[in-house]
């Protein structure tokens, strides 16, 4: 019997959903920027031929997506692009054990190799100063594992900033909370001070590759850095599962 693969049930699109689509199209067509305001609810209702409650619900939907901000009864304002939605996604995924530590590192390996490659090409003197400042603080804090893990996350985020690619920056930022805890657990899992020193040496090499604009070295060093983290992962947890975002000790370090 022949399958009718192209046939499927018709989905009813509500007025709210249509209004959401129209408002999004309006923002794009008018090339509205963060800080720009939308027409009033009344004006939108008139133009779209729907009721104000429908418009209000559509605007709430867009607020939830991070596209709009509404405060004190004023017209909706276009919000700046942020990593908030991605942050919430990764938090929920890790809380539900849907994402393993290894999967997070595999994703981040590809992103961070590209991030540091672009950083080596595009970094400015300002980026260099921030990276070197963070590195100096990390050197002083290498045996204060809680502080070091925080600075570690900041360093990787600053490398993403130096890439001058907003999408990479938002992605690295969105993974920050989950991998900050992974980093701390990995530091706790190091056997001795020598191994902690090796982690810091790797960070020194990463910064040096960016400063000297050695793209190939930057890529290979970052790949080795993440690979070392994944090897450390195998020490204490063969599955690499994050038992919820509140885990005390996970398996690796970036």
N, C-alpha and C positions, 0 to 999 in steps of 0.2 A: 504493500500500500504506500502510495507516494506521500511523503511528509510535506506539509505546508509550512515550511520553516519561516517564510516571510510574513505569515499571518500571526497576529497576536492581539490580545484584548485591547480595546480602545481605552486609553487612560483619560479620565475626566480631569481637565485642567480648571482649577477653581479661579474665581475672580482675583483672589489674593495672589495666587501664583502668577497669573497674567500681569497683575499690577507690579509685582516684583520684577518680572522680565522687562516691562516697559520702563520702569524707573532706572534699572541698570543700563538699558539701551540709551536712555536720555543722558545719563552721566557720561557714557562713552562718546555719544554723538556730539555733545556739547563740550567735550574735552575738559570736564570739570576737574579741578585739582584739590588736594587736601586743603581744607579750610574754606572752600567754596560752599555756598548754601543752595539747597533745593528750594523750589517754590513752596508756598505754604500748603498744608493739607487740603485746604479748601480749593486752592488753585489746581492742585494735582487731581482732585476729585472731579472738578469741572472739565479739565482737559481730557481725562481718561474715561469720563462717563460712568464713574462708579461712586459709591457712597464714601463718606469720610471714614467710617469704621473700617472699610476695606483698605483704604489708603493707610490708615493708622496701623493695621495689622501687617501690611506689606512693609512699611517702614521699620516696624519692630523686627521683622524677619531679617532685613538688611543690617540692622543694628547688631543682631545676633551673629551675622556673618562677618562683622568687623568692618563693614563698608561705610556705615553711617554712625554719627553720634547725635543724640538728641538730649538737650539739657534745658531745664527751666521753661518748657513750653515754647521754645524758639524753633525756627525752621531747622530741619535736619541739615547737618554739616557733613561734608565728605571727610572721612577719616583717613589718616595716613596709613600706608601699608605697613603691617607689622607681622611678626611671627606668631602672634597669639593663637591663631587657629591651629597651627602646626604643633605648638607647645601643648595645647590641650589634647591633640590627637595622640602624641607620643606618651604623655602622662597616662592617658586612659589605656593605651595599648600595653604599657608596661604593668600597670596596675592589674590588668586582666590576664597577665602572663601570656599575652598574645605575641609578644616580641621577646626574643631571647637576647642576652648580652651579645652573643656572637652575631646575630642578625643586625643589631645596632652597629656593631663595629664594621661589619661588611658594608653596610650602607655608608657609614662615615668614611671608610677607607677611600671609596671612590670620590666622594665629595671633597675630602680634605686634601687628597693628592692634587686634584684640580685647583683647589683653593690656594695651596702653597705655590703651585706652578704660576698662577696668575699673580700672586703676591710678589714673587720674585721679579716679575716683569714690571709691575705697576706701583710698587711701594714707593712712598715719598719719604722725605726726611722726617716728617711728623710720625709716620708709621714706624720708622726705624727707632725713633726715640721712645715710643710707647712700648715696643717689643723689648728693647734693651732694658727699660725701666722694670718691666714685669719680670724679665729674666733675672735681674739683680735681686728683686724681692724673693723670687723663687729660690735663689741660691741661699739666701739667709734663712729661708723657711723649709729647707728640704727635709728636715726631720720633724717638722710640725705638720703632720699628715693632713689634718683638717684644712689648715691654711694653704698648704701646697696644692691640694686638690682644687681649691677655689681659684688660686692663681693659674693653675694648669688650664682650667676652663676659660679663664680670661685671655690667656695667651693664644689658645686656638681660635677664640672669637676675634682677637685682634689680627691674627693672620688672615682670617676671612675678611675683615675690614680692609686690610691691605690689598686684597684681591680686587677691590673696587667693583665687585659684582654683588648687587643687592640680593639676588636670589640665593647665592651661596651664603651670604651673611645671615639671611633669615633662616636658612636651613640649619646651619651650625648653631645659631642661637636657639632654635626650637629644640635641639637635642641636648642643650646645655644641662638642664636639671637632671635628666636621667643619667647622662654620662658623667656628670660631676660625682654622683654617688658611686658609679662604677669605678671612677678614678680613685676615689678614697678607698674603696674596698680593695682595689689592686695594690695600692700603697701599703695597706695593712697586710696584704698577702706576700709582700716582699720579705725575703728571709733574713736580710741583714742590711747594714748601712751601705755596704758596697753595691748592693742591688739598687738601693735608693739613689746612690750617686750615679749609677748607670742611667736611670730614668732622667735625671737632671742633665746628664751629658747629652742625651738624645735631644732634649729641648734646646740645649746650646747649639747643637748642630743644625737644628731646624731654623733657628733665628739667623745663624751665620749664613746659611744658604740663601735666605731672603735678602739679607743685607748685601751680600756679594752678587746678587742677581744671577745666581747659578741655578737655573731652572731645573736642569736634569738632576743635579745633586739634591735639590729641594724635593723633587718628586720621589726619588729613590729613598731618601731619608725618611720622608713621611710614610712611605709604604712599609719600610722596615720598622718604624715606630709602631704602627698599628699592628703589624705582624707580631712584634714582640708582646704587645698587649694581648693578642689572641692566644699566644703560647702560654702566657701567664694565666689566661682564663682556664686552660685545661688542667691546671694544678689542683684546683679544689672543687670543680663542678663540671663534670663531663657533659652535662646538658646545657650549661650556661644559662639556665633560666633565671630571670629576675623574679624573686618571690614577692612581687608587689614593689611599688616605688619606695616603700619604707624600709627596704632590706637594709640590714646592718652591715653585712659583709658580702659583697658580690665577688666577681672573679678576676677583674683585670684593671689595667691602668692605662690612661692616655697621657 
